[in-house]
């Protein structure tokens, strides 16, 4: 979808949906899904409502595209962290520390956009956010189960709960230093809860 809109000099410029998604992503992250209106979006993007709906279908449709972009460019790189050549406790600790850093990276858009979206009042938006959240939870659980099948559920729940707490604390203005302190304490708890890593020890 390409729409001509007027620039400040009166010349038409072309509406770029990908640029609009980038702009809207920050708005959703900063304000949250429920607090951001279509009027807010059209004003920020410089388009009228018919052009907005033609390009994205709906506010929830735009949000789904943003979540996909966020998962690819802004989310914690779980696949890179869970390398088979490192102890699981070390990888889980890094997940939590990376979460703290991601959630506090932008003072104007704190917390995890996916986690915050799972509490949206809009069923369609909530379902989209929950889909990404569950996928991340499942990946963490699978990586734990590959080495410690009997510990997978409780450890995955612990990591997920800690990440949710870090996101909420970041949204409430907690500093990166304090978030990292919490993440590192949780990492120590994980290390103490796990027996020696069999995959890591076998390669020594």
C-alpha positions as CSV (number, residue, x, y, z in Angstrom):
1,X,0.0,0.0,0.0
2,X,1.5,3.4,-1.0
3,X,-0.3,6.6,-0.2
4,X,0.7,10.1,-1.2
5,X,0.6,12.6,1.6
6,X,1.8,16.2,1.7
7,X,5.2,17.2,3.1
8,X,5.9,20.4,5.0
9,X,6.9,22.0,1.7
10,X,3.6,21.1,0.0
11,X,5.1,18.4,-2.2
12,X,3.7,14.9,-2.0
13,X,5.9,12.3,-0.4
14,X,5.3,8.5,-0.5
15,X,4.0,6.7,2.6
16,X,6.4,3.9,3.5
17,X,4.6,1.2,5.5
18,X,7.9,-0.2,6.9
19,X,9.0,3.2,8.2
20,X,5.5,3.6,9.7
21,X,5.9,0.3,11.5
22,X,9.2,1.4,12.9
23,X,7.7,4.7,14.2
24,X,4.6,2.9,15.5
25,X,6.7,0.3,17.3
26,X,8.2,3.0,19.6
27,X,4.7,4.4,20.3
28,X,3.3,1.0,21.3
29,X,6.3,0.3,23.4
30,X,6.2,3.7,25.1
31,X,2.5,4.0,25.8
32,X,1.2,0.4,25.7
33,X,-1.4,-0.9,23.3
34,X,-4.5,0.2,25.2
35,X,-3.3,3.7,25.8
36,X,-2.5,4.3,22.2
37,X,-5.4,5.3,19.9
38,X,-5.7,5.2,16.2
39,X,-5.8,9.0,16.2
40,X,-2.4,9.0,18.0
41,X,-1.1,6.7,15.3
42,X,-2.4,8.5,12.3
43,X,-1.1,11.8,13.7
44,X,2.4,10.4,14.3
45,X,2.5,8.7,10.9
46,X,1.1,11.7,9.0
47,X,-1.7,9.8,7.4
48,X,-5.5,9.9,7.6
49,X,-7.6,7.1,9.0
50,X,-8.7,5.6,5.6
51,X,-5.0,5.3,4.6
52,X,-4.2,3.8,8.0
53,X,-6.8,1.1,7.6
54,X,-5.9,0.4,4.0
55,X,-2.3,-0.1,5.0
56,X,-2.7,-2.1,8.2
57,X,-6.3,-3.3,8.4
58,X,-6.7,-2.3,12.0
59,X,-4.8,-1.2,15.0
60,X,-4.4,-4.8,16.1
61,X,-3.2,-5.6,12.6
62,X,-0.4,-3.0,12.8
63,X,0.4,-4.3,16.3
64,X,0.8,-7.8,15.0
65,X,3.3,-6.6,12.4
66,X,5.2,-4.7,15.1
67,X,5.4,-7.8,17.3
68,X,6.9,-9.7,14.4
69,X,9.5,-7.0,13.9
70,X,10.2,-6.8,17.6
71,X,10.7,-10.5,17.8
72,X,13.2,-10.3,14.9
73,X,15.1,-7.2,15.9
74,X,14.5,-6.2,19.5
75,X,13.9,-9.4,21.5
76,X,16.4,-11.3,23.5
77,X,18.5,-13.6,21.2
78,X,17.6,-16.9,22.8
79,X,18.9,-19.1,20.1
80,X,22.3,-17.5,20.3
81,X,22.4,-17.7,24.1
82,X,21.5,-21.3,24.4
83,X,24.6,-22.7,22.7
84,X,25.3,-26.3,23.2
85,X,28.9,-25.7,24.3
86,X,28.1,-23.7,27.5
87,X,26.6,-24.7,30.8
88,X,22.8,-24.3,31.0
89,X,23.0,-22.3,34.3
90,X,25.3,-19.8,32.6
91,X,22.9,-19.5,29.6
92,X,19.9,-18.9,31.8
93,X,21.8,-16.3,33.8
94,X,22.6,-14.5,30.6
95,X,18.9,-14.6,29.5
96,X,18.0,-12.8,32.6
97,X,20.8,-10.2,32.4
98,X,20.0,-9.6,28.8
99,X,16.4,-9.1,29.7
100,X,17.4,-6.4,32.3
101,X,19.5,-4.6,29.7
102,X,16.8,-4.8,27.0
103,X,14.0,-3.6,29.3
104,X,16.0,-0.6,30.4
105,X,17.7,0.2,27.1
106,X,15.4,3.0,26.1
107,X,14.2,5.2,29.0
108,X,11.2,6.3,27.0
109,X,10.1,2.7,26.1
110,X,10.9,0.5,29.0
111,X,10.0,-3.1,29.7
112,X,9.2,-5.9,27.3
113,X,6.6,-5.0,24.7
114,X,5.5,-8.6,24.3
115,X,5.0,-9.1,28.1
116,X,3.2,-5.8,28.5
117,X,1.0,-6.7,25.5
118,X,-0.2,-10.0,27.1
119,X,-2.2,-7.8,29.5
120,X,-4.0,-5.8,26.8
121,X,-7.7,-5.3,27.0
122,X,-8.0,-6.0,23.3
123,X,-8.5,-9.8,22.8
124,X,-6.8,-9.8,19.3
125,X,-3.8,-7.9,20.5
126,X,-3.6,-9.9,23.7
127,X,-3.7,-13.2,21.7
128,X,-0.9,-12.0,19.4
129,X,1.3,-11.0,22.2
130,X,0.6,-14.2,24.1
131,X,1.6,-16.2,21.0
132,X,5.1,-14.7,21.0
133,X,5.4,-15.0,24.8
134,X,4.4,-18.7,24.8
135,X,6.8,-19.4,22.0
136,X,9.7,-17.9,24.0
137,X,8.6,-19.8,27.1
138,X,8.5,-23.1,25.2
139,X,12.0,-22.5,23.7
140,X,13.4,-21.9,27.2
141,X,11.6,-25.0,28.6
142,X,12.9,-27.1,25.7
143,X,16.5,-26.1,26.2
144,X,16.3,-26.9,29.9
145,X,14.5,-30.2,29.2
146,X,17.2,-31.3,26.8
147,X,19.7,-31.5,29.7
148,X,17.5,-31.6,32.8
149,X,14.1,-33.0,31.9
150,X,12.9,-33.2,35.5
151,X,13.8,-29.6,36.2
152,X,12.3,-28.1,33.0
153,X,8.9,-26.9,34.3
154,X,10.0,-25.3,37.6
155,X,13.1,-23.7,36.1
156,X,11.2,-22.4,33.0
157,X,8.5,-21.0,35.3
158,X,11.1,-19.3,37.5
159,X,12.8,-17.7,34.5
160,X,9.5,-16.5,33.1
161,X,8.3,-15.1,36.4
162,X,11.6,-13.3,36.9
163,X,11.5,-11.8,33.4
164,X,8.0,-10.6,34.0
165,X,9.1,-9.0,37.2
166,X,12.0,-7.3,35.5
167,X,9.8,-5.9,32.8
168,X,7.3,-4.5,35.3
169,X,10.1,-3.0,37.4
170,X,11.6,-1.4,34.3
171,X,8.2,0.1,33.4
172,X,8.0,1.5,37.0
173,X,11.3,3.3,36.5
174,X,13.8,0.9,38.2
175,X,17.4,1.6,37.1
176,X,19.4,-0.8,35.0
177,X,21.8,-1.3,38.0
178,X,19.0,-2.5,40.2
179,X,17.5,-4.7,37.4
180,X,20.9,-6.3,36.8
181,X,21.3,-6.9,40.5
182,X,18.0,-8.8,40.6
183,X,18.9,-10.7,37.4
184,X,22.3,-11.8,38.8
185,X,20.8,-12.9,42.1
186,X,18.3,-15.0,40.2
187,X,21.1,-16.4,38.1
188,X,22.9,-17.5,41.3
189,X,19.7,-19.2,42.5
190,X,19.5,-21.1,39.2
191,X,23.1,-22.2,39.5
192,X,22.5,-23.5,43.0
193,X,19.4,-25.3,42.0
194,X,21.0,-27.2,39.2
195,X,23.3,-30.2,39.6
196,X,26.5,-30.2,37.4
197,X,25.7,-29.8,33.7
198,X,26.1,-33.2,32.1
199,X,26.5,-31.9,28.5
200,X,29.2,-29.4,29.6
201,X,31.1,-31.8,31.9
202,X,31.2,-34.5,29.2
203,X,33.2,-32.1,27.0
204,X,35.9,-31.3,29.6
